[in-house]
Amino acid sequence: MPALPRRYSLYTGLSFVMIATLLAGCSDEPQNDGGGGGGNGGQGTPAPEVREERAELTSVKVNQDYAGRARGAREVEVRARIQGILEERQYSEGQVVEEGDSLFRIDPDPARAAVRGAEAQRQVAQANLSQADREWNRIASLFQRNAVSERERDSAQSALDLAQANLAVAEAGLIQARLELGYTDVKAPVSGVTSLEDLPEGSLVQQGTLLTTIIQQDPIHVRFALPEDDAAIQRRARLAMSGSDEPSNLPATLVMVNGEEYSKGGEVDFTASILDPRTGSVSARAVFPNPDYEIVPGQFVRVRIQLQNLEDVFTVKETSVGQGPDGARVFVVDDSSKVSSRAVELGPVVDGRQVVLSGLEEGDRVVTSGMVSLRDGMDVKVADPENGEPE
């Protein structure tokens, strides 16, 4: 075998010397004997740094948002109740009108003529009744003196009855004529916002012709869908709708598209009694006051419903909660800066904070970060919350 170059031999010798030195240095370090219930692993290993927060009792409202669309409380069709020529529209399209405001005028002259004719018919009927009454009085007096026959008396009585009936018919005709005259002034049946007119002025309208539509926007309705498993909400809403004495008010908050809450609160007043097989959800409705017409029908909104009001619970950062052999747990720092794990019962997550129903006590120092390598009984250094330096 040929001899190795002198330079290669020198490098190999130096490598062996360096490895031997490193091994000797490692053997001089103190060894962890594995006891002590999970210490820091030796005096040379620094305690891990963690952050903490104090556990404080609080009250938490658990809300759930549902997507929905606004709709008018009522959409009323305004129709002609009499035949005639549409003479005038008396509102601006899209205008807010109040109940009883005049919207259209149909030519009233034919109706006025009909009223005058009905009044004349009533006068004729009244005159006939007066004549029949006088005739009855004469015949009755003569019959008592046996001057006329019973047949003549019966004829006078029948004439009086007929005259009274004719007067009633004439009075009914006059009432109908006056009603039809009133129908020439088409009024708003409800307060709301008007749509476009369906027919221009000068059109001949028939009885029942659609003239416009009024959408009542105060209150405003929001329809949304509840998941199949939200049985508690469905039950309370049905109780509210049925007028039951059992407390059933289910308050709701309206959240606008920009994320801001509507200033006026409402309530869920209806849920359907059947499940929609296409969506697996139940239709529901919330009602909100809308006096200033801030909410527009067709607008996309969210309905926020308070599902629970949890009293005397704790909330921690979501990063504080880990999983142990027995379920969820958190680490708590004691006065000697040692950590111990606590099994906790979790509630819902609200506004990015985890609700803890049990397992903590007020004043506990809960570790919020640096939990990855922690074990029970381990010493830790708690960072100063103001500048992040360990205490």
Number of C-alpha atoms within 10 A of each C-alpha: 3 4 6 8 8 8 8 9 11 10 10 10 10 10 10 10 10 11 11 10 10 10 10 11 10 10 9 8 10 11 11 12 8 10 8 11 10 13 19 19 17 14 11 9 8 12 19 17 17 21 22 20 17 15 19 16 16 12 13 18 13 17 17 14 15 16 15 21 17 23 23 21 18 17 16 18 17 22 17 23 20 21 19 21 17 22 17 15 18 14 15 13 13 14 13 17 21 15 11 12 16 16 19 24 21 27 20 19 12 13 22 17 13 19 21 14 16 22 19 14 19 21 15 16 22 19 14 19 21 15 14 20 18 14 16 21 14 12 21 20 13 14 16 10 9 10 11 14 12 13 10 14 20 14 13 21 19 14 19 21 14 16 22 19 14 19 20 15 16 22 19 14 19 21 15 15 21 18 15 20 21 18 19 25 20 22 20 22 16 18 19 26 20 24 17 13 18 10 15 12 14 13 12 15 19 15 11 12 17 16 21 20 19 24 22 25 27 21 19 24 26 27 21 20 18 20 15 13 11 12 12 9 21 23 15 21 24 19 20 20 15 12 10 11 8 9 10 19 15 19 17 24 23 27 19 15 11 7 10 9 15 16 10 12 13 22 21 28 23 22 24 16 12 9 14 13 8 6 10 12 18 21 17 21 22 25 24 23 18 17 12 8 16 12 25 14 18 12 13 16 23 23 26 18 22 16 16 11 10 15 12 13 19 25 22 21 16 13 14 21 23 16 10 12 7 8 11 15 20 23 25 23 24 14 7 8 15 19 23 19 19 17 19 18 14 18 16 15 15 14 9 11 15 19 23 21 17 14 13 21 13 12 11 16 20 26 25 19 16 16 19 8 7 21 17 15 18 20 22 22 17 20 16 13 12 6 7 12 13 14 9
